[in-house]
Amino acid sequence: MMQMTVADYFDEMSYGPAPEADIEARTWLARNASGFGHFIDGTFVPSASGRSFDTFEPATGNFLARLASGDKADVDNAVGAARKAQTLWAKLPGHARARHLYALARTIQRHARLIAVVEAIDNGKPISRDP
């Protein structure tokens, strides 16, 4: 097989597989078909009332996900957990906080494509157009 040069790529202008393909995102959504809870105190929890609602893809009308429906009790739980966490966070030295924030940023970066594609499906707009 002949190795292509940069000039060959410019002449050909072919596209590789789209990194924005939705297969991984749809697989992830299917694995979580039972629904998404509220992230409170480090874990996903159902709403205090047990209520949830379905959301649908605007582009197709197909079912997308089931989400916990929050109310005052859920907000109170989240605020209580945040206040508790703030006390511990405030005691950490700056370098320890930086380490946690860096780890969070790296996790988001590692999953950026999945997040972007799920958001694109959720709002009904493509990430990019096919040529």
C-alpha positions in Angstrom: 0.0 0.0 0.0 1.4 3.4 -1.0 1.7 5.9 1.8 -0.2 9.1 1.1 1.3 12.5 1.4 -0.3 15.7 2.6 -0.7 16.8 -1.0 -2.5 13.5 -1.8 -5.0 14.1 1.0 -5.7 17.6 -0.3 -6.2 16.3 -3.8 -8.5 13.5 -2.6 -10.4 15.5 0.1 -12.0 12.3 1.4 -13.5 12.1 4.9 -12.8 9.5 7.5 -15.5 8.2 9.8 -17.4 11.0 11.5 -16.3 11.3 15.2 -19.8 12.7 15.8 -21.5 9.4 14.9 -24.3 8.7 17.4 -23.9 5.0 17.9 -21.9 5.3 21.1 -24.3 7.9 22.5 -27.4 5.8 21.7 -25.8 2.8 23.2 -25.1 4.8 26.4 -28.7 6.1 26.4 -30.0 2.5 26.0 -27.8 1.3 28.9 -29.5 4.0 31.0 -33.1 3.3 29.8 -34.4 2.9 33.3 -33.9 6.6 33.7 -31.7 9.4 35.1 -32.0 10.6 38.6 -30.8 13.7 40.3 -27.0 13.8 41.1 -27.1 14.6 44.9 -24.4 13.9 47.4 -22.3 12.0 44.9 -24.9 9.6 43.7 -27.8 9.5 41.3 -31.1 9.3 43.2 -34.7 9.2 42.1 -36.9 12.2 42.8 -38.2 12.4 46.3 -41.7 12.2 45.0 -40.9 9.2 42.7 -42.1 11.2 39.7 -40.3 11.2 36.4 -41.0 12.4 32.8 -40.0 11.2 29.4 -38.1 13.4 27.0 -38.2 12.9 23.2 -35.8 13.7 20.3 -37.1 16.9 18.7 -35.8 15.8 15.3 -37.7 12.5 15.2 -40.2 12.5 18.1 -38.6 9.2 19.3 -38.2 8.5 23.0 -34.9 9.7 24.3 -34.7 9.3 28.1 -36.7 9.2 31.3 -35.7 11.9 33.8 -36.4 12.4 37.5 -38.9 15.2 38.0 -37.6 17.5 40.8 -39.5 19.5 43.3 -38.9 21.4 46.5 -37.8 18.3 48.4 -35.2 17.5 45.8 -33.8 21.0 45.9 -33.7 20.9 49.6 -31.8 17.6 49.5 -29.3 19.0 46.9 -28.8 22.3 48.9 -28.2 20.3 52.1 -25.7 18.0 50.4 -23.9 21.0 48.9 -23.7 22.8 52.2 -22.2 19.7 53.8 -19.7 19.3 51.0 -18.8 23.0 51.1 -17.6 22.7 54.7 -15.2 19.9 53.7 -14.2 21.7 50.5 -13.3 24.9 52.3 -10.9 23.0 54.6 -8.9 21.6 51.6 -5.7 23.4 50.7 -5.6 25.0 47.3 -3.5 22.3 45.6 -5.9 19.6 46.8 -8.8 21.6 45.3 -6.9 22.0 42.1 -6.3 18.3 41.9 -10.1 17.6 42.2 -11.0 20.3 39.7 -8.3 19.0 37.2 -9.7 15.4 37.6 -13.2 16.7 36.9 -12.0 18.7 33.8 -10.1 15.6 32.5 -13.3 13.5 32.9 -15.3 16.0 31.0 -12.6 16.2 28.3 -12.4 12.4 28.1 -16.2 12.2 27.4 -16.6 15.4 25.5 -17.7 13.7 22.2 -20.3 11.6 24.0 -21.6 14.7 25.8 -21.7 16.7 22.6 -23.5 14.0 20.6 -26.1 13.4 23.4 -26.7 17.2 23.6 -27.0 17.3 19.8 -29.6 14.5 19.8 -31.4 16.2 22.8 -31.7 19.5 21.0 -32.4 18.2 17.6 -29.5 19.9 15.8 -26.6 18.2 14.0 -23.1 18.7 15.2 -21.9 19.0 11.6 -23.3 18.6 8.1 -22.3 15.8 5.8 -20.4 17.1 2.7 
